[in-house]
Amino acid sequence: MEALRVVPAIHYFDTFKEFNEAFRLGKRDLLVTNQWMYDPYVAPLGLDINVIYQEKFGSGEPSDEMIDAMAAEMKKYDFDRIVAFGGGTIVDICKVLSLEVPEKSVDLFTGAVKPKKKHELIVVPTTCGTGSEVTNVAIAELKSLHTKKGLAVEETYADAAVLVPESLQGLPDYVFATSSIDALIHAVESYLSPKASPFTEMYSLKAIEMIMDGYQKILVNGNTKENRAPYLKDFALASNYAGIAFGNAGCAAVHALSYSIGGAFHVPHGEANYQFFTEVFKMYMKKDPKGKIAQANAIFAQILNCDVAVVYEELDRFLGQLIGKKPLKEYGMTETQIDEFTDSTIENQQRLLKNNYVPFNREEIREIFAALY
């Protein structure tokens, strides 16, 4: 059994300026970013570098249409390296753009076209959630197929993952909350995965500890940029640790079920995951309460200083200070979609469902959707 594998070289710099001095960005690079990140961090350095602003090609999370449009724009430039300086949308898009992109990128996700690496990829994340800089997973909404799907192949690994806590300073409160909760769920799901090893568990547990400790300190005075500032390094590292853990052990049902509302109603990834978090874990408890999930519950109960019997209620109360939880029908879901989303999850998300703490059958998946409806 392979216990741990980390493919990209991981680098750390306090500032983007220090990163540039080490990597010597220039004419042979294509920087994919947002203008609101370029202006404060890149523009002052006066770099002669090719730039694509992601927001010119659409908003929200990645889609095959966005990837296709950016791949067409990319043909205007001559370069060797792609530098992804942004959040999960930019990182996942750049994983695909580093390949030979066919006319329709959906063919890469469906397996109709085999992936082939074309450009070196450097990833500099600007949120503290996806951990995508160290994984080979690229997620996109495939609009023609009305679903979200992941591409996870050797060719989509970055060559270098670069952590720069300075780049987290401007995160809006909501984006900080959704991205860091996503990292927390990565850590917990990978901890419970049948593919977990003592090495991945070490990263999972440290990420849980750092994220929950950071939340407790921040929430004393409220989730604001000023209150978060002293803990940005911890959140950057915790997100990376969780990425290492789930990149090896995988995510599971929380992510698998959340893609339904993410794809149908464009719910941001971290928010969608949070809606399913404790409900999925309640189902795990119904099926095997004495296994490893008991250890996870005890960890959260100790952190929250509560009885383990009410740990999910307390976890929802605690995380609810960062992001709201609401019935799925408030996103636009209809009662008939309970069955539709159940079947879609089973059909399209086996890559994730195989990492469940315990297997779910159709009725159990349906029960979760119905409970949250």
C-alpha positions as CSV (number, residue, x, y, z in Angstrom):
1,M,0.0,0.0,0.0
2,E,1.3,3.4,-1.0
3,A,1.0,5.5,2.2
4,L,1.7,9.0,1.0
5,R,2.6,10.7,-2.3
6,V,3.1,14.4,-2.8
7,V,3.9,15.2,-6.5
8,P,4.4,19.0,-6.8
9,A,7.4,20.5,-5.1
10,I,6.0,22.8,-2.3
11,H,7.4,26.3,-1.8
12,Y,6.7,28.9,0.8
13,F,7.2,32.7,0.6
14,D,5.8,35.4,2.8
15,T,5.2,37.7,-0.2
16,F,4.5,37.5,-3.9
17,K,7.7,39.7,-4.4
18,E,9.8,36.9,-2.8
19,F,8.1,34.3,-4.9
20,N,8.9,36.3,-8.1
21,E,12.5,36.7,-7.0
22,A,12.9,33.0,-6.7
23,F,10.9,31.9,-9.9
24,R,12.0,34.8,-12.1
25,L,8.7,35.4,-13.9
26,G,8.9,36.9,-17.4
27,K,8.3,36.7,-21.1
28,R,8.1,32.9,-21.3
29,D,5.3,32.7,-18.7
30,L,1.6,33.0,-19.0
31,L,0.0,34.4,-15.8
32,V,-3.6,33.5,-15.3
33,T,-5.2,35.6,-12.5
34,N,-7.8,38.2,-11.7
35,Q,-7.2,41.9,-12.1
36,W,-8.0,42.5,-8.5
37,M,-5.0,40.2,-7.6
38,Y,-2.8,41.5,-10.4
39,D,-3.0,45.2,-9.4
40,P,-1.8,45.0,-5.8
41,Y,0.7,42.1,-6.1
42,V,2.0,41.9,-9.7
43,A,1.7,45.3,-11.2
44,P,4.2,47.0,-8.7
45,L,6.9,44.5,-9.8
46,G,6.8,45.8,-13.4
47,L,7.0,42.3,-14.9
48,D,7.2,41.7,-18.7
49,I,4.8,38.8,-18.6
50,N,1.8,37.5,-20.6
51,V,-1.5,37.8,-18.6
52,I,-5.0,36.4,-19.0
53,Y,-7.7,37.7,-16.6
54,Q,-10.1,34.9,-15.8
55,E,-13.1,37.1,-15.0
56,K,-13.2,38.2,-18.7
57,F,-14.4,34.7,-19.6
58,G,-17.1,34.2,-17.0
59,S,-17.9,34.3,-13.3
60,G,-18.3,31.7,-10.7
61,E,-16.8,28.2,-10.7
62,P,-15.1,26.5,-13.7
63,S,-17.2,25.4,-16.6
64,D,-16.2,23.7,-19.9
65,E,-17.4,26.8,-21.7
66,M,-15.0,29.0,-19.7
67,I,-12.1,26.6,-20.3
68,D,-12.8,26.5,-24.0
69,A,-12.8,30.3,-24.3
70,M,-9.6,30.7,-22.3
71,A,-7.9,27.9,-24.3
72,A,-8.7,29.9,-27.4
73,E,-7.3,33.1,-25.9
74,M,-4.2,31.3,-24.8
75,K,-3.2,30.5,-28.4
76,K,-2.3,34.2,-28.8
77,Y,0.7,33.8,-26.6
78,D,4.1,32.0,-26.9
79,F,5.1,30.6,-23.5
80,D,6.5,27.7,-21.5
81,R,5.0,28.0,-18.0
82,I,1.5,28.7,-16.8
83,V,1.4,30.5,-13.5
84,A,-2.0,30.1,-11.8
85,F,-2.4,32.9,-9.3
86,G,-5.9,32.7,-8.0
87,G,-8.6,30.7,-6.2
88,G,-10.0,27.3,-7.0
89,T,-11.6,28.4,-10.3
90,I,-8.3,29.6,-11.7
91,V,-6.3,26.6,-10.3
92,D,-8.7,24.0,-11.8
93,I,-8.9,25.8,-15.1
94,C,-5.1,26.0,-15.4
95,K,-4.7,22.3,-14.7
96,V,-6.7,21.7,-17.8
97,L,-5.0,24.5,-19.8
98,S,-1.6,22.9,-19.0
99,L,-2.7,20.0,-21.2
100,E,-3.2,19.8,-25.0
101,V,-6.8,21.1,-25.0
102,P,-9.1,19.7,-27.6
103,E,-11.7,21.8,-29.4
104,K,-14.2,20.9,-26.6
105,S,-12.7,20.4,-23.2
106,V,-15.6,18.3,-22.1
107,D,-14.0,15.5,-24.1
108,L,-11.1,15.4,-21.5
109,F,-13.6,15.0,-18.6
110,T,-15.6,12.3,-20.3
111,G,-12.5,10.3,-21.4
112,A,-13.1,10.8,-25.1
113,V,-9.7,12.4,-25.4
114,K,-6.7,11.2,-23.4
115,P,-4.8,13.9,-21.5
116,K,-1.3,14.9,-22.6
117,K,0.8,17.5,-20.6
118,K,2.0,20.4,-22.7
119,H,3.0,23.2,-20.3
120,E,4.8,23.4,-17.0
121,L,2.3,24.5,-14.3
122,I,3.0,26.6,-11.2
123,V,0.1,27.1,-8.8
124,V,-0.1,30.0,-6.3
125,P,-3.5,29.7,-4.4
126,T,-5.1,32.8,-3.2
127,T,-7.8,31.2,-1.0
128,C,-7.4,28.8,1.9
129,G,-9.8,26.0,0.9
130,T,-9.3,23.9,-2.1
131,G,-5.8,22.5,-1.4
132,S,-5.9,22.0,-5.2
133,E,-2.3,23.1,-5.6
134,V,-1.1,19.7,-4.4
135,T,-3.8,17.5,-6.0
136,N,-4.5,16.3,-9.5
137,V,-8.2,17.0,-9.4
138,A,-9.8,19.6,-11.7
139,I,-13.6,20.1,-11.3
140,A,-15.8,21.7,-13.8
141,E,-19.4,22.2,-14.6
142,L,-20.0,20.5,-17.9
143,K,-22.9,22.6,-19.1
144,S,-23.7,20.4,-22.1
145,L,-24.1,17.4,-19.7
146,H,-25.8,19.4,-16.9
147,T,-23.5,18.1,-14.2
148,K,-20.2,18.7,-12.4
149,K,-17.4,16.2,-13.0
150,G,-13.8,15.8,-12.0
151,L,-10.7,15.1,-14.1
152,A,-8.1,13.4,-12.0
153,V,-5.1,12.1,-13.9
154,E,-1.3,12.2,-13.5
155,E,-1.0,14.9,-16.1
156,T,-3.1,17.5,-14.1
157,Y,-0.6,17.7,-11.2
158,A,1.1,21.0,-10.9
159,D,4.9,21.1,-11.1
160,A,5.2,23.5,-8.2
161,A,2.8,24.5,-5.5
162,V,3.6,27.9,-3.9
163,L,2.1,29.1,-0.6
164,V,2.1,32.9,-0.2
165,P,0.0,33.9,2.9
166,E,0.1,37.6,1.8
167,S,-2.2,36.8,-1.1
168,L,-5.0,35.8,1.4
169,Q,-5.2,39.3,2.8
170,G,-8.0,40.6,0.6
171,L,-10.3,37.6,0.9
172,P,-13.9,38.8,1.4
173,D,-15.5,37.4,4.6
174,Y,-17.8,35.0,2.7
175,V,-15.0,33.6,0.5
176,F,-12.8,33.1,3.5
177,A,-15.6,31.2,5.2
178,T,-16.6,29.0,2.3
179,S,-13.0,28.2,1.3
180,S,-11.8,27.3,4.8
181,I,-14.9,25.2,5.6
182,D,-14.1,23.3,2.3
183,A,-10.6,22.7,3.7
184,L,-12.1,21.5,7.0
185,I,-14.3,19.0,5.1
186,H,-11.4,17.8,3.0
187,A,-9.5,17.1,6.2
188,V,-12.4,15.2,7.9
189,E,-13.5,13.2,4.8
190,S,-9.9,12.1,4.1
191,Y,-9.5,11.1,7.8
192,L,-12.4,8.8,7.5
193,S,-11.6,7.4,4.0
194,P,-10.8,3.7,3.7
195,K,-7.7,4.8,1.8
196,A,-6.3,6.8,4.8
197,S,-2.9,5.9,6.1
198,P,-1.0,7.0,9.3
199,F,0.6,9.7,7.1
200,T,-2.6,11.1,5.6
201,E,-4.2,11.0,9.0
202,M,-1.4,13.2,10.4
203,Y,-2.1,15.9,7.8
204,S,-5.9,15.5,8.3
205,L,-5.7,15.9,12.0
206,K,-3.3,18.8,11.9
207,A,-5.5,20.6,9.4
208,I,-8.6,20.1,11.6
209,E,-6.8,21.4,14.6
210,M,-5.4,24.5,12.9
211,I,-8.7,25.4,11.2
212,M,-10.9,25.0,14.3
213,D,-8.4,26.8,16.5
214,G,-8.2,29.6,14.0
215,Y,-12.0,29.9,13.9
216,Q,-12.2,30.0,17.6
217,K,-9.7,32.9,17.8
218,I,-11.3,34.8,14.9
219,L,-14.9,34.5,16.1
220,V,-14.2,36.1,19.4
221,N,-14.5,39.4,17.7
222,G,-16.0,38.4,14.4
223,N,-15.0,37.1,10.9
224,T,-13.3,40.2,9.5
225,K,-10.1,40.8,7.5
226,E,-8.5,42.5,10.5
227,N,-9.3,39.7,12.9
228,R,-8.1,37.1,10.4
229,A,-4.8,38.8,9.5
230,P,-2.7,37.1,12.3
231,Y,-3.8,33.6,11.3
232,L,-3.5,33.7,7.5
233,K,-0.3,31.7,7.5
234,D,-2.0,29.0,9.6
235,F,-5.0,28.8,7.2
236,A,-2.7,28.7,4.2
237,L,-0.8,25.8,5.7
238,A,-3.9,24.0,7.0
239,S,-5.5,24.1,3.5
240,N,-2.3,22.7,2.0
241,Y,-2.2,19.9,4.7
242,A,-5.8,19.0,4.0
243,G,-5.0,19.0,0.2
244,I,-2.2,16.6,0.8
245,A,-4.5,14.4,2.8
246,F,-7.4,14.2,0.4
247,G,-5.1,14.1,-2.6
248,N,-4.0,10.7,-1.2
249,A,-7.0,9.4,0.7
250,G,-9.8,11.1,-1.3
251,C,-13.0,13.0,-0.5
252,A,-16.3,11.2,-0.3
253,A,-20.1,11.6,0.0
254,V,-20.2,15.2,1.3
255,H,-18.5,16.3,-1.9
256,A,-20.3,13.8,-4.1
257,L,-23.8,14.9,-3.0
258,S,-22.9,18.6,-3.0
259,Y,-22.1,18.6,-6.7
260,S,-25.8,18.3,-7.4
261,I,-26.8,21.7,-6.1
262,G,-23.5,23.2,-7.2
263,G,-24.1,22.3,-10.8
264,A,-27.8,22.9,-10.9
265,F,-28.0,26.2,-8.9
266,H,-24.4,27.5,-9.1
267,V,-23.9,27.2,-5.3
268,P,-20.3,28.0,-4.5
269,H,-18.4,24.8,-3.7
270,G,-17.6,25.4,0.0
271,E,-21.2,26.5,0.7
272,A,-22.6,23.5,-1.1
273,N,-20.4,21.1,0.9
274,Y,-21.4,22.7,4.2
275,Q,-25.1,22.0,3.5
276,F,-24.4,18.3,3.4
277,F,-21.6,18.0,6.0
278,T,-23.3,16.9,9.2
279,E,-26.2,15.1,7.5
280,V,-23.8,12.8,5.7
281,F,-22.0,12.1,9.0
282,K,-25.3,11.4,10.7
283,M,-25.9,8.7,8.1
284,Y,-22.4,7.3,8.8
285,M,-23.3,7.1,12.5
286,K,-26.5,5.2,11.8
287,K,-24.5,2.6,9.8
288,D,-21.3,2.2,11.9
289,P,-21.2,4.3,15.0
290,K,-18.4,2.5,16.7
291,G,-15.8,2.7,14.0
292,K,-13.4,5.5,13.1
293,I,-16.2,8.1,13.0
294,A,-16.4,7.8,16.8
295,Q,-12.8,9.1,16.9
296,A,-13.6,12.0,14.6
297,N,-16.7,12.9,16.8
298,A,-14.5,12.8,19.9
299,I,-12.0,15.2,18.3
300,F,-14.7,17.8,17.5
301,A,-16.4,17.3,20.9
302,Q,-13.1,18.1,22.6
303,I,-12.5,21.1,20.5
304,L,-16.0,22.4,21.0
305,N,-16.1,21.4,24.7
306,C,-19.4,19.6,24.3
307,D,-20.8,16.1,24.8
308,V,-20.2,13.8,21.9
309,A,-23.9,13.1,21.8
310,V,-24.6,16.6,20.5
311,V,-21.4,17.2,18.5
312,Y,-23.2,17.6,15.1
313,E,-25.6,20.2,16.5
314,E,-22.7,22.1,18.2
315,L,-20.7,21.9,15.0
316,D,-23.5,23.3,13.0
317,R,-24.0,26.1,15.6
318,F,-20.3,26.9,15.6
319,L,-19.8,26.9,11.8
320,G,-23.1,28.7,11.4
321,Q,-21.3,31.8,12.7
322,L,-19.4,31.8,9.4
323,I,-21.9,30.6,6.9
324,G,-25.6,29.8,6.9
325,K,-27.3,26.5,6.5
326,K,-30.7,26.4,4.7
327,P,-33.1,23.9,3.1
328,L,-32.1,22.9,-0.4
329,K,-35.4,24.1,-1.7
330,E,-34.3,27.7,-0.9
331,Y,-31.6,27.2,-3.6
332,G,-34.4,26.3,-6.1
333,M,-34.5,22.5,-5.7
334,T,-37.9,20.8,-6.3
335,E,-39.2,17.7,-4.6
336,T,-38.9,15.8,-7.8
337,Q,-35.2,16.5,-7.9
338,I,-34.6,14.4,-4.8
339,D,-34.7,11.3,-7.0
340,E,-33.1,13.1,-9.9
341,F,-30.1,14.2,-7.8
342,T,-29.9,10.8,-6.1
343,D,-29.5,9.0,-9.4
344,S,-27.2,11.6,-10.9
345,T,-24.9,11.3,-7.8
346,I,-24.8,7.5,-8.2
347,E,-24.1,7.7,-11.9
348,N,-21.5,10.5,-12.0
349,Q,-19.7,10.5,-8.6
350,Q,-18.4,7.0,-8.1
351,R,-14.9,8.4,-8.0
352,L,-15.9,10.1,-4.7
353,L,-18.4,7.6,-3.3
354,K,-15.8,4.8,-3.2
355,N,-14.0,6.8,-0.5
356,N,-17.0,6.8,1.9
357,Y,-16.4,5.8,5.5
358,V,-19.1,3.2,4.8
359,P,-20.9,2.5,1.5
360,F,-24.2,4.2,0.9
361,N,-27.0,2.5,-1.1
362,R,-29.5,4.5,-3.2
363,E,-32.1,4.7,-0.4
364,E,-29.5,6.1,2.0
365,I,-28.4,8.8,-0.5
366,R,-32.0,9.6,-1.2
367,E,-32.7,9.9,2.5
368,I,-30.0,12.5,2.9
369,F,-31.3,14.6,0.0
370,A,-34.9,14.3,1.4
371,A,-33.8,15.3,4.9
372,L,-32.1,18.5,3.6
373,Y,-34.8,19.4,1.1
